Amino acid sequence: MTQEGGKIPELTKGRVREHLADETDPKAIKRLTAARKYLEELS
């Protein structure tokens, strides 16, 4: 996922999408998808 212990600094929908496009780890993809859904519900 990321070098900083799996955290995405300044979490935004765009940054989550960028990370999802590059990610290959199934667990990380699951977490990023959950984060994206969470952020979409906040909008």
C-alpha positions in Angstrom: 0.0 0.0 0.0 2.1 3.0 1.2 5.4 3.3 2.9 4.0 5.2 5.9 2.5 2.1 7.6 -0.5 1.8 5.2 -1.9 5.3 5.8 -2.8 7.7 3.0 -1.9 11.3 4.0 -4.7 13.8 3.3 -7.3 11.2 2.4 -9.5 12.3 -0.5 -11.6 10.4 -3.1 -9.1 11.3 -5.8 -6.1 10.0 -3.8 -7.9 6.8 -3.0 -8.7 6.3 -6.7 -5.0 6.9 -7.5 -3.9 4.3 -5.0 -6.6 1.8 -6.1 -5.4 2.1 -9.7 -1.8 1.2 -8.7 -2.6 -1.4 -6.0 -2.2 -5.2 -6.5 -2.5 -6.5 -2.9 -6.1 -7.9 -2.5 -6.3 -6.8 1.2 -5.2 -3.3 0.4 -7.7 -3.1 -2.5 -10.4 -4.1 0.0 -9.4 -1.4 2.4 -9.1 1.2 -0.3 -12.6 0.3 -1.6 -14.0 0.7 1.9 -12.3 4.0 2.3 -13.7 5.2 -1.1 -17.3 4.2 -0.2 -16.9 5.9 3.2 -15.7 9.1 1.5 -18.6 9.0 -1.0 -21.1 8.7 1.8 -19.6 11.9 3.4 -20.2 13.9 0.2 
